[in-house]
Amino acid sequence: MLALLTAIVLTRGFVNVLLMSLHRARTEKLLELCESPAFSFFRDTVLLGYGSVGPRESIRSKRIAVKLLDFARSWDEGRVLDRVLCSSDHMWLNEFYRRHKLLKSRRVGAAIEPLVNGRVLDFGCGSGLLAREPASRGLCVHALDLYDSRAPEAAGLTFTAFDGSALPFRDGEFDCVLAMQVLHHLPPQKIAPVLCELGRVAKRVVIGEDCYRLGEEGLLGRGERLQAFGRLSELDQFRYLMLMDYFGNVVVKGAAQMPLPYSFKTARQWRAAFKASGLALQKTVVAGFEPKNLHQVPLVYFSLDSVNSSSGLEPVRPQEIAYCERHEHGC
């Protein structure tokens, strides 16, 4: 028994050391980016995002953003708010961030509403706030993620824990599956199998992803921030996505254990991955750097139909490219 306990302690100690090494390697890699043009663009965009929330809150939120940015440059295993903010700011930021997530989910839900109908699966639902939007329209919505981290507002949704293998659903069980800013958190070798699974269980797949090198296919749109992003080198565009992914998840949300393989792709690379997985691209919507988002990224929505099923949903013109109409900061 003593030998078993000793083995357990040693194993846990080894795992902790390994995790520490991985976190340190990840952060040191990001620290290398702090002198790059990507970091300057990242810092300006964070301050812009935190300053776009309204006149009464922008001064305080920008001050907090500066503290968080400084904290992001130092090594740690994730955010410890009491070491970044005073107690009152801590409580204010939590409530402020909660309200922001609610409003963001409503905006995204409105943007993709024309593409979503019937029985819906939200793959990688996170807080479940986005899944709540189609549910509020009377649609049958099923939420799925590795862990149940649903917000209280989404607690009533049907939830399934995903073990990372095959989806536990029948072929064609859903009319539509959503995967919003989820796929870049998968290891590269897992993306193709997951895409095949999404196409197996649903007739239509709606994907939102942060993309770089949008200019290669004329996808830069008209937004000022999106145009500025396009002027960065390809390497710095990719670095920007890395920085914002790390900042939003590890620093702001404190999700130090979240896998961040940074599996970002260009729109062209995503299109090739979709085709190889049996998904037919129907529509591309460039949302870009959406106004009033705290963590702004060059977001692109893809609407796809499974080639193995007849969707029965309202058709969209093949290969159509659309742009979100924005009047603040540009999209």
Residue frames as qw, qx, qy, qz and C-alpha x, y, z in Angstrom:
[[0.000, 0.886, 0.464, 0.000, 0.00, 0.00, 0.00],
 [0.315, -0.786, 0.113, 0.519, 2.84, 2.37, 0.89],
 [0.411, -0.122, 0.605, 0.671, 4.50, 1.61, -2.43],
 [0.213, 0.629, 0.665, 0.342, 1.23, 2.38, -4.25],
 [0.131, -0.937, -0.252, 0.201, 0.78, 5.70, -2.44],
 [0.402, -0.578, 0.335, 0.626, 4.39, 6.61, -3.17],
 [0.379, 0.182, 0.683, 0.598, 3.89, 5.80, -6.84],
 [0.094, 0.820, 0.546, 0.143, 0.74, 7.96, -6.96],
 [0.255, -0.883, -0.028, 0.392, 2.51, 10.90, -5.31],
 [0.418, -0.360, 0.509, 0.661, 5.49, 10.60, -7.64],
 [0.319, 0.435, 0.702, 0.464, 3.20, 10.31, -10.68],
 [0.008, -0.920, -0.390, 0.025, 1.24, 13.40, -9.65],
 [0.351, -0.753, 0.182, 0.526, 4.48, 15.23, -9.03],
 [0.426, -0.053, 0.629, 0.648, 5.74, 14.29, -12.48],
 [0.204, 0.679, 0.634, 0.309, 2.46, 15.39, -14.10],
 [0.153, -0.936, -0.201, 0.245, 2.58, 18.73, -12.27],
 [0.394, -0.545, 0.390, 0.629, 6.17, 19.33, -13.37],
 [0.375, 0.235, 0.704, 0.555, 5.24, 18.41, -16.93],
 [0.086, 0.843, 0.518, 0.114, 2.26, 20.79, -16.90],
 [0.271, -0.856, 0.032, 0.439, 4.43, 23.56, -15.47],
 [0.427, -0.272, 0.553, 0.662, 6.98, 22.98, -18.23],
 [0.283, 0.501, 0.692, 0.435, 4.30, 23.07, -20.90],
 [0.051, -0.932, -0.349, 0.084, 2.77, 26.27, -19.52],
 [0.360, -0.721, 0.219, 0.550, 6.20, 27.87, -19.22],
 [0.418, -0.007, 0.644, 0.641, 7.14, 26.89, -22.77],
 [0.189, 0.712, 0.619, 0.271, 3.83, 28.24, -24.05],
 [0.152, -0.949, -0.181, 0.208, 4.22, 31.54, -22.24],
 [0.437, -0.536, 0.373, 0.619, 7.89, 31.97, -23.14],
 [0.398, 0.300, 0.659, 0.564, 6.94, 31.46, -26.78],
 [0.050, 0.871, 0.459, 0.166, 4.36, 34.22, -26.45],
 [0.360, -0.826, 0.019, 0.432, 6.80, 36.50, -24.68],
 [0.506, -0.101, 0.488, 0.704, 9.02, 36.31, -27.76],
 [0.227, 0.624, 0.590, 0.459, 6.21, 38.02, -29.65],
 [0.217, -0.839, -0.353, 0.354, 6.10, 41.06, -27.37],
 [0.228, -0.575, 0.267, 0.739, 8.67, 42.93, -29.47],
 [0.312, 0.223, 0.745, 0.546, 6.99, 42.12, -32.78],
 [0.218, -0.083, -0.236, -0.943, 4.65, 44.37, -34.82],
 [0.469, -0.370, -0.752, -0.278, 1.93, 41.85, -33.94],
 [0.383, -0.432, -0.629, 0.521, 2.10, 42.84, -30.27],
 [0.010, -0.172, -0.050, 0.984, 1.71, 46.56, -31.00],
 [0.402, -0.159, -0.526, -0.733, -1.35, 45.83, -33.14],
 [0.508, -0.355, -0.782, 0.057, -2.64, 43.44, -30.47],
 [0.255, -0.329, -0.488, 0.767, -2.25, 46.02, -27.68],
 [0.169, 0.078, -0.136, -0.973, -3.96, 48.76, -29.69],
 [0.475, -0.215, -0.665, -0.534, -6.83, 46.41, -30.59],
 [0.428, -0.378, -0.756, 0.319, -7.35, 45.32, -26.97],
 [0.094, -0.307, -0.304, 0.897, -7.52, 48.95, -25.83],
 [0.307, -0.013, -0.399, -0.864, -9.91, 49.70, -28.69],
 [0.486, -0.291, -0.789, -0.238, -12.11, 46.76, -27.75],
 [0.381, -0.433, -0.654, 0.490, -12.20, 47.58, -24.05],
 [0.035, -0.281, -0.116, 0.952, -12.84, 51.24, -24.88],
 [0.249, -0.101, -0.576, -0.772, -15.80, 50.50, -27.17],
 [0.217, -0.341, -0.906, 0.126, -18.20, 49.31, -24.50],
 [0.194, -0.837, -0.464, -0.214, -19.88, 52.64, -23.74],
 [0.163, 0.718, -0.208, 0.644, -18.88, 56.04, -22.35],
 [0.597, -0.682, 0.175, -0.385, -19.69, 55.23, -18.73],
 [0.933, -0.284, 0.214, 0.060, -17.58, 52.06, -18.67],
 [0.772, 0.565, -0.126, 0.264, -14.84, 52.65, -21.21],
 [0.036, 0.809, -0.455, 0.372, -12.42, 54.57, -18.95],
 [0.655, -0.467, 0.535, -0.258, -12.50, 51.92, -16.24],
 [0.955, 0.169, 0.244, -0.001, -12.41, 49.01, -18.67],
 [0.603, 0.708, -0.251, 0.270, -9.45, 50.49, -20.57],
 [0.209, -0.737, 0.549, -0.334, -7.58, 50.96, -17.28],
 [0.835, -0.211, 0.481, -0.162, -8.22, 47.30, -16.46],
 [0.873, 0.481, 0.024, 0.076, -7.14, 46.30, -19.97],
 [0.265, 0.801, -0.462, 0.273, -3.78, 48.04, -19.44],
 [0.503, -0.526, 0.623, -0.285, -3.26, 46.06, -16.22],
 [0.919, 0.102, 0.365, -0.110, -4.21, 42.80, -17.92],
 [0.698, 0.682, -0.177, 0.127, -1.88, 43.54, -20.84],
 [0.013, -0.747, 0.601, -0.284, 1.01, 44.15, -18.45],
 [0.711, -0.292, 0.585, -0.259, 0.15, 40.91, -16.66],
 [0.914, 0.380, 0.107, -0.094, 0.09, 39.03, -19.97],
 [0.475, 0.748, -0.433, 0.163, 3.75, 39.88, -20.52],
 [0.215, -0.562, 0.728, -0.328, 4.86, 38.07, -17.35],
 [0.436, 0.058, -0.893, -0.093, 5.09, 34.33, -16.72],
 [0.463, -0.124, 0.580, -0.658, 2.22, 32.80, -14.75],
 [0.101, 0.134, 0.978, 0.122, -0.10, 29.81, -14.89],
 [0.102, -0.627, -0.674, -0.378, -3.09, 31.95, -15.73],
 [0.123, -0.620, 0.003, -0.775, -4.86, 34.90, -14.30],
 [0.399, -0.438, -0.670, 0.447, -5.06, 35.45, -10.55],
 [0.034, 0.812, 0.337, 0.475, -7.32, 38.47, -10.43],
 [0.500, -0.845, -0.127, 0.141, -6.33, 39.62, -6.95],
 [0.625, -0.338, 0.242, 0.660, -2.76, 40.01, -8.25],
 [0.321, 0.355, 0.458, 0.749, -3.95, 42.13, -11.17],
 [0.200, -0.610, -0.292, -0.709, -6.82, 44.19, -9.84],
 [0.171, -0.185, 0.584, -0.771, -8.02, 45.62, -6.57],
 [0.190, 0.249, 0.916, -0.250, -11.00, 43.88, -5.00],
 [0.406, 0.596, 0.317, -0.616, -13.61, 46.33, -6.32],
 [0.353, 0.542, -0.521, -0.556, -12.20, 46.06, -9.85],
 [0.053, -0.099, 0.992, 0.062, -12.24, 42.28, -9.53],
 [0.314, 0.445, 0.761, -0.352, -15.97, 42.22, -8.82],
 [0.374, 0.682, 0.010, -0.629, -16.70, 44.88, -11.43],
 [0.183, 0.447, -0.739, -0.469, -14.75, 43.05, -14.15],
 [0.166, 0.103, 0.980, -0.026, -16.56, 39.77, -13.48],
 [0.355, 0.615, 0.570, -0.413, -19.98, 41.41, -13.82],
 [0.263, 0.706, -0.263, -0.602, -18.83, 43.53, -16.76],
 [0.045, 0.313, -0.877, -0.363, -17.47, 40.45, -18.57],
 [0.279, 0.304, 0.896, -0.164, -20.65, 38.47, -17.87],
 [0.386, 0.717, 0.301, -0.497, -22.81, 41.20, -19.42],
 [0.174, 0.621, -0.539, -0.542, -20.43, 41.47, -22.36],
 [0.123, -0.084, 0.968, 0.200, -20.71, 37.73, -23.07],
 [0.359, 0.524, 0.708, -0.309, -24.50, 37.96, -23.01],
 [0.340, 0.778, -0.005, -0.528, -24.54, 40.84, -25.49],
 [0.043, 0.496, -0.749, -0.437, -21.94, 39.19, -27.73],
 [0.278, 0.138, 0.950, 0.030, -23.99, 35.97, -27.87],
 [0.404, 0.685, 0.470, -0.384, -27.02, 37.98, -28.97],
 [0.245, 0.746, -0.330, -0.524, -25.03, 39.70, -31.73],
 [0.044, -0.301, 0.904, 0.300, -23.56, 36.42, -33.01],
 [0.354, 0.333, 0.856, -0.180, -26.94, 34.72, -32.76],
 [0.414, 0.748, 0.208, -0.475, -28.50, 37.47, -34.88],
 [0.132, 0.644, -0.579, -0.482, -25.68, 37.25, -37.45],
 [0.021, 0.168, -0.959, -0.229, -26.10, 33.51, -38.03],
 [0.514, 0.244, 0.577, -0.585, -29.88, 33.33, -37.52],
 [0.669, 0.471, -0.185, -0.545, -30.66, 33.04, -41.28],
 [0.431, 0.418, -0.792, -0.109, -28.43, 29.95, -41.47],
 [0.024, -0.103, 0.906, -0.409, -29.83, 28.11, -38.43],
 [0.684, -0.092, -0.128, -0.712, -33.04, 26.08, -38.35],
 [0.845, -0.047, -0.501, -0.180, -34.52, 22.82, -37.12],
 [0.852, -0.503, -0.049, 0.135, -32.70, 20.69, -34.55],
 [0.271, 0.853, -0.337, 0.293, -29.42, 22.36, -33.56],
 [0.865, -0.307, -0.158, 0.363, -26.20, 21.05, -31.99],
 [0.020, 0.951, -0.269, 0.151, -23.77, 23.57, -30.50],
 [0.915, 0.049, -0.206, 0.344, -20.38, 21.82, -30.71],
 [0.499, 0.051, -0.271, 0.821, -18.01, 23.32, -28.13],
 [0.178, -0.805, -0.468, -0.319, -20.77, 25.30, -26.44],
 [0.274, 0.271, -0.379, 0.841, -18.67, 26.77, -23.62],
 [0.167, 0.051, 0.488, -0.855, -20.97, 28.96, -21.52],
 [0.156, 0.441, 0.882, 0.058, -23.96, 27.91, -23.62],
 [0.130, 0.594, 0.233, -0.759, -25.03, 31.52, -24.09],
 [0.226, 0.304, -0.553, -0.742, -24.88, 31.28, -27.89],
 [0.135, -0.179, -0.958, -0.176, -26.87, 28.03, -27.85],
 [0.077, 0.491, 0.652, -0.573, -29.51, 29.86, -25.84],
 [0.199, 0.374, -0.176, -0.889, -30.20, 32.20, -28.77],
 [0.392, -0.003, -0.725, -0.566, -31.76, 29.67, -31.21],
 [0.213, -0.309, -0.893, 0.248, -33.43, 28.01, -28.21],
 [0.100, 0.410, 0.373, -0.826, -35.14, 31.32, -27.44],
 [0.395, 0.248, -0.387, -0.795, -36.66, 31.15, -30.95],
 [0.843, 0.025, 0.244, -0.478, -38.25, 27.82, -30.12],
 [0.677, 0.442, -0.581, -0.096, -35.65, 25.61, -31.81],
 [0.935, -0.354, 0.017, 0.014, -34.56, 22.33, -30.22],
 [0.287, 0.794, -0.479, 0.239, -30.92, 22.91, -29.17],
 [0.938, -0.287, -0.096, 0.172, -28.42, 20.40, -27.78],
 [0.010, -0.910, 0.400, -0.110, -25.18, 21.67, -26.19],
 [0.972, -0.026, -0.076, 0.222, -21.91, 19.69, -26.20],
 [0.138, 0.853, -0.439, 0.247, -18.42, 20.32, -24.82],
 [0.556, 0.230, -0.729, 0.327, -15.55, 18.60, -23.05],
 [0.206, -0.200, -0.695, 0.659, -16.68, 20.04, -19.71],
 [0.127, -0.772, -0.589, -0.202, -19.95, 21.48, -18.47],
 [0.307, -0.208, -0.209, 0.905, -19.20, 25.19, -17.96],
 [0.022, -0.643, -0.574, -0.506, -22.66, 26.50, -18.81],
 [0.049, -0.209, 0.251, -0.944, -23.65, 29.87, -17.43],
 [0.236, 0.274, 0.754, -0.549, -26.74, 29.95, -15.18],
 [0.478, 0.441, -0.023, -0.759, -28.71, 31.48, -18.05],
 [0.579, 0.341, -0.623, -0.401, -28.06, 28.34, -20.15],
 [0.261, -0.252, 0.877, -0.315, -28.52, 25.73, -17.42],
 [0.714, 0.245, 0.434, -0.492, -31.80, 24.53, -18.92],
 [0.579, 0.547, -0.477, -0.371, -30.22, 23.38, -22.19],
 [0.995, -0.045, 0.093, 0.001, -29.72, 19.68, -22.84],
 [0.018, 0.826, -0.562, -0.036, -25.99, 19.00, -22.40],
 [0.993, 0.047, -0.035, 0.098, -23.68, 16.13, -23.39],
 [0.380, -0.754, 0.472, 0.253, -20.04, 15.81, -22.29],
 [0.776, 0.586, -0.225, -0.061, -17.77, 15.04, -25.25],
 [0.808, -0.456, 0.300, 0.220, -14.88, 12.62, -24.73],
 [0.045, -0.711, 0.508, 0.484, -13.03, 13.68, -27.87],
 [0.325, -0.023, 0.889, 0.322, -13.91, 10.63, -29.98],
 [0.051, -0.354, -0.724, -0.590, -16.97, 9.99, -32.15],
 [0.343, -0.166, 0.140, -0.914, -20.01, 12.16, -31.51],
 [0.157, 0.137, 0.941, -0.268, -22.68, 10.19, -29.60],
 [0.506, 0.444, 0.203, -0.711, -25.45, 10.94, -32.12],
 [0.709, 0.340, 0.612, 0.086, -27.12, 9.17, -35.05],
 [0.324, 0.082, 0.499, 0.800, -26.36, 10.02, -38.67],
 [0.084, -0.417, -0.435, -0.794, -28.30, 13.13, -39.67],
 [0.301, -0.539, -0.716, 0.327, -29.77, 13.58, -36.18],
 [0.097, -0.665, -0.210, 0.710, -29.49, 17.37, -36.42],
 [0.489, 0.810, 0.302, 0.121, -30.50, 19.86, -39.07],
 [0.286, 0.847, -0.209, 0.397, -27.67, 22.22, -38.15],
 [0.779, -0.403, -0.205, 0.435, -24.50, 22.12, -36.07],
 [0.049, 0.971, -0.131, 0.195, -22.67, 25.21, -34.82],
 [0.824, -0.187, -0.099, 0.526, -18.91, 25.30, -34.19],
 [0.083, 0.965, 0.036, 0.245, -18.06, 28.86, -33.19],
 [0.098, 0.800, -0.505, 0.308, -14.33, 29.57, -32.72],
 [0.862, -0.357, 0.321, -0.164, -13.76, 26.00, -31.57],
 [0.943, 0.307, -0.021, 0.124, -11.78, 24.20, -34.26],
 [0.396, 0.718, -0.411, 0.398, -8.54, 26.15, -33.75],
 [0.480, -0.598, 0.521, -0.376, -8.44, 24.69, -30.23],
 [0.982, 0.017, 0.177, -0.068, -8.11, 21.19, -31.67],
 [0.481, -0.443, 0.606, 0.452, -4.75, 19.58, -32.48],
 [0.331, 0.479, -0.463, -0.668, -4.20, 19.76, -36.27],
 [0.148, 0.092, -0.958, -0.227, -4.57, 15.99, -36.68],
 [0.153, 0.365, 0.831, -0.391, -7.99, 16.07, -34.98],
 [0.292, 0.397, 0.006, -0.870, -9.60, 18.69, -37.23],
 [0.386, 0.150, -0.699, -0.583, -10.39, 16.42, -40.21],
 [0.229, -0.227, -0.944, 0.070, -12.02, 13.65, -38.12],
 [0.076, 0.441, 0.547, -0.707, -14.10, 16.21, -36.24],
 [0.328, 0.334, -0.254, -0.846, -15.26, 17.86, -39.48],
 [0.348, -0.009, -0.864, -0.363, -16.30, 14.44, -40.80],
 [0.136, -0.342, -0.854, 0.368, -18.25, 13.81, -37.59],
 [0.190, 0.415, 0.237, -0.858, -20.00, 17.18, -37.81],
 [0.403, 0.245, -0.503, -0.724, -21.04, 16.39, -41.38],
 [0.254, -0.099, -0.959, -0.072, -22.21, 12.94, -40.34],
 [0.079, -0.433, -0.777, 0.449, -24.60, 14.09, -37.61],
 [0.172, 0.671, 0.270, -0.668, -25.94, 17.25, -39.31],
 [0.585, 0.629, 0.459, 0.226, -27.25, 18.38, -42.67],
 [0.272, 0.860, -0.036, 0.429, -25.77, 21.86, -42.36],
 [0.699, -0.349, -0.224, 0.583, -22.62, 22.97, -40.52],
 [0.086, 0.943, 0.033, 0.320, -22.05, 26.62, -39.56],
 [0.778, -0.200, -0.167, 0.572, -18.47, 27.37, -38.53],
 [0.001, -0.990, 0.061, -0.128, -16.95, 30.57, -37.19],
 [0.852, -0.149, -0.009, 0.502, -13.15, 30.82, -37.28],
 [0.152, -0.894, 0.191, 0.377, -10.43, 33.44, -36.80],
 [0.833, 0.391, 0.235, 0.313, -8.61, 33.58, -40.14],
 [0.263, -0.698, 0.274, 0.607, -5.43, 35.21, -41.37],
 [0.209, -0.167, 0.666, 0.696, -4.24, 36.11, -44.88],
 [0.422, 0.605, 0.599, -0.312, -7.74, 37.22, -45.85],
 [0.215, 0.729, -0.215, -0.613, -6.39, 39.43, -48.60],
 [0.220, -0.230, 0.852, 0.416, -5.41, 36.44, -50.76],
 [0.124, 0.413, 0.857, 0.281, -9.03, 35.98, -51.82],
 [0.090, -0.400, -0.220, -0.885, -10.27, 39.55, -51.54],
 [0.511, -0.562, -0.649, -0.033, -11.84, 38.93, -48.13],
 [0.341, -0.026, -0.384, 0.857, -10.53, 42.01, -46.35],
 [0.099, -0.783, -0.611, 0.060, -13.81, 43.91, -46.58],
 [0.166, 0.779, 0.115, 0.593, -14.08, 47.60, -45.84],
 [0.590, -0.788, -0.165, 0.056, -13.34, 47.88, -42.12],
 [0.121, 0.891, -0.378, 0.221, -10.44, 50.09, -41.04],
 [0.560, -0.557, 0.600, -0.126, -9.17, 47.62, -38.44],
 [0.899, 0.170, 0.401, 0.042, -9.45, 44.71, -40.87],
 [0.590, 0.778, -0.100, 0.192, -7.52, 46.66, -43.48],
 [0.138, -0.819, 0.518, -0.205, -4.79, 47.43, -40.92],
 [0.795, -0.256, 0.546, -0.063, -4.62, 43.74, -40.03],
 [0.852, 0.471, 0.205, 0.096, -4.14, 42.95, -43.72],
 [0.325, 0.873, -0.308, 0.191, -1.09, 45.22, -43.84],
 [0.562, -0.597, 0.570, -0.054, 0.71, 43.06, -41.26],
 [0.252, 0.407, -0.845, -0.238, 2.99, 40.34, -42.58],
 [0.782, -0.123, -0.519, -0.322, 1.52, 36.85, -42.79],
 [0.550, -0.010, -0.698, 0.459, 3.66, 35.81, -39.81],
 [0.022, -0.052, 0.427, -0.903, 2.50, 38.75, -37.69],
 [0.627, -0.169, -0.240, -0.722, -1.14, 38.07, -38.59],
 [0.775, -0.140, -0.616, -0.007, -0.71, 34.54, -37.24],
 [0.366, 0.041, -0.584, 0.723, 1.11, 35.90, -34.17],
 [0.317, -0.211, 0.111, -0.918, -1.79, 38.27, -33.50],
 [0.777, -0.216, -0.392, -0.444, -4.24, 35.36, -33.45],
 [0.672, -0.050, -0.640, 0.369, -1.96, 33.52, -31.01],
 [0.130, 0.128, -0.421, 0.889, -1.73, 36.54, -28.71],
 [0.499, -0.214, -0.024, -0.840, -5.47, 37.20, -28.66],
 [0.801, -0.163, -0.541, -0.200, -6.28, 33.52, -28.09],
 [0.555, -0.032, -0.610, 0.566, -3.88, 33.39, -25.15],
 [0.036, -0.163, 0.272, -0.948, -5.03, 36.73, -23.74],
 [0.594, -0.236, -0.192, -0.745, -8.76, 36.01, -23.93],
 [0.854, -0.188, -0.461, -0.155, -8.57, 32.49, -22.51],
 [0.708, -0.087, -0.493, 0.498, -5.60, 32.36, -20.13],
 [0.207, 0.118, -0.289, 0.927, -5.25, 35.94, -18.91],
 [0.385, -0.235, -0.030, -0.892, -8.83, 37.21, -18.87],
 [0.821, -0.240, -0.280, -0.436, -10.79, 33.99, -18.24],
 [0.399, -0.580, 0.658, -0.267, -8.04, 32.29, -16.26],
 [0.969, 0.125, 0.098, -0.186, -8.40, 29.05, -18.25],
 [0.126, -0.729, 0.655, 0.154, -4.76, 28.04, -17.83],
 [0.551, -0.106, 0.826, 0.053, -5.50, 24.38, -18.64],
 [0.690, 0.614, 0.201, -0.326, -7.25, 25.12, -21.95],
 [0.711, 0.015, 0.485, 0.509, -5.40, 23.50, -24.86],
 [0.247, 0.878, -0.046, -0.406, -4.05, 26.17, -27.19],
 [0.743, 0.014, 0.500, 0.444, -2.50, 24.44, -30.21],
 [0.107, 0.671, -0.168, -0.714, -3.11, 27.60, -32.29],
 [0.466, 0.180, 0.792, 0.350, -4.48, 25.60, -35.23],
 [0.303, 0.715, 0.122, -0.618, -5.38, 28.72, -37.18],
 [0.557, 0.228, 0.648, 0.467, -5.83, 28.54, -40.94],
 [0.103, 0.197, -0.278, -0.935, -6.37, 30.82, -43.88],
 [0.674, 0.309, 0.228, -0.631, -9.83, 30.90, -45.49],
 [0.628, 0.452, -0.546, -0.320, -8.39, 28.92, -48.40],
 [0.164, 0.259, -0.927, 0.218, -6.98, 26.25, -46.08],
 [0.447, 0.120, 0.649, -0.604, -10.32, 25.94, -44.28],
 [0.702, 0.403, -0.108, -0.577, -12.10, 25.59, -47.61],
 [0.499, 0.384, -0.768, -0.115, -9.76, 22.73, -48.60],
 [0.067, -0.115, 0.893, -0.431, -10.29, 21.04, -45.21],
 [0.598, 0.229, 0.371, -0.673, -14.07, 21.29, -45.58],
 [0.694, 0.423, -0.379, -0.443, -14.01, 19.79, -49.07],
 [0.343, 0.331, -0.875, 0.083, -11.77, 16.91, -47.98],
 [0.154, 0.020, 0.834, -0.530, -14.21, 16.14, -45.14],
 [0.010, 0.418, 0.870, 0.262, -17.31, 15.94, -47.33],
 [0.005, 0.725, 0.439, -0.530, -18.65, 19.42, -46.63],
 [0.385, 0.524, 0.442, 0.618, -19.77, 21.68, -49.48],
 [0.177, -0.316, -0.204, 0.910, -19.17, 25.39, -48.91],
 [0.156, 0.719, 0.649, 0.194, -22.33, 27.40, -49.53],
 [0.004, -0.935, -0.125, -0.332, -21.63, 30.82, -48.10],
 [0.600, -0.060, -0.310, 0.735, -18.76, 32.81, -46.59],
 [0.173, -0.927, -0.239, -0.233, -19.57, 35.77, -44.32],
 [0.519, 0.236, -0.330, 0.753, -16.71, 38.08, -43.32],
 [0.410, -0.836, -0.364, 0.021, -17.55, 39.51, -39.90],
 [0.420, 0.609, -0.235, 0.631, -14.04, 40.85, -39.33],
 [0.268, -0.001, -0.562, 0.783, -13.14, 42.90, -36.26],
 [0.247, -0.664, -0.638, -0.302, -16.65, 43.19, -34.88],
 [0.068, -0.548, 0.196, -0.811, -17.41, 46.44, -33.02],
 [0.603, -0.516, 0.202, -0.574, -18.06, 46.29, -29.27],
 [0.952, -0.092, -0.274, 0.101, -16.22, 42.98, -28.89],
 [0.492, -0.815, 0.287, 0.105, -13.59, 43.09, -26.15],
 [0.521, -0.369, 0.674, 0.370, -11.31, 40.62, -27.94],
 [0.613, 0.663, -0.004, -0.429, -11.54, 41.48, -31.62],
 [0.505, -0.216, 0.753, 0.363, -10.39, 39.00, -34.24],
 [0.339, 0.318, -0.502, -0.729, -10.75, 38.66, -38.04],
 [0.511, 0.111, 0.794, -0.310, -13.78, 36.39, -37.79],
 [0.382, 0.193, -0.605, -0.671, -15.21, 34.54, -40.79],
 [0.686, 0.082, 0.571, -0.444, -18.40, 32.46, -40.84],
 [0.187, 0.210, -0.834, -0.475, -18.69, 29.48, -43.18],
 [0.753, 0.114, 0.339, -0.551, -22.02, 27.84, -44.03],
 [0.137, 0.331, -0.888, -0.287, -21.60, 24.28, -45.30],
 [0.864, 0.015, 0.049, -0.500, -23.87, 21.43, -46.31],
 [0.557, -0.277, 0.780, 0.065, -23.02, 17.78, -45.92],
 [0.371, 0.357, -0.616, -0.597, -22.62, 16.25, -49.38],
 [0.123, -0.032, -0.992, -0.009, -24.07, 13.02, -48.01],
 [0.071, 0.543, 0.768, -0.334, -27.47, 14.47, -47.19],
 [0.034, 0.575, 0.417, 0.704, -30.11, 16.72, -48.63],
 [0.124, 0.030, -0.497, 0.858, -30.40, 19.50, -46.08],
 [0.148, -0.659, -0.728, -0.116, -34.03, 20.40, -46.61],
 [0.236, -0.668, -0.241, 0.663, -33.05, 23.89, -45.42],
 [0.364, 0.905, 0.108, -0.193, -33.35, 27.10, -47.37],
 [0.814, 0.197, 0.142, 0.528, -30.57, 27.00, -49.99],
 [0.134, -0.869, 0.123, 0.460, -27.94, 29.71, -50.26],
 [0.642, 0.740, -0.188, -0.064, -26.08, 30.65, -53.40],
 [0.926, -0.095, 0.003, 0.366, -22.91, 28.49, -53.72],
 [0.631, 0.071, -0.018, 0.772, -19.61, 30.21, -52.96],
 [0.045, -0.887, -0.235, -0.396, -21.40, 33.43, -51.98],
 [0.495, -0.061, -0.368, 0.785, -19.26, 35.93, -50.07],
 [0.199, -0.859, -0.342, -0.325, -20.97, 38.52, -47.87],
 [0.336, 0.229, -0.407, 0.818, -19.78, 41.25, -45.53],
 [0.266, -0.661, -0.616, 0.335, -21.32, 42.34, -42.25],
 [0.111, 0.756, 0.151, 0.627, -22.50, 45.94, -42.44],
 [0.560, -0.526, -0.369, 0.524, -20.86, 47.91, -39.62],
 [0.155, 0.875, 0.113, 0.445, -20.66, 51.61, -38.92],
 [0.462, -0.847, 0.252, -0.077, -18.39, 51.58, -35.86],
 [0.458, -0.585, 0.629, 0.231, -14.65, 50.98, -36.33],
 [0.557, 0.444, -0.572, -0.407, -15.48, 48.97, -39.47],
 [0.936, -0.161, 0.232, -0.211, -15.95, 45.21, -39.60]]
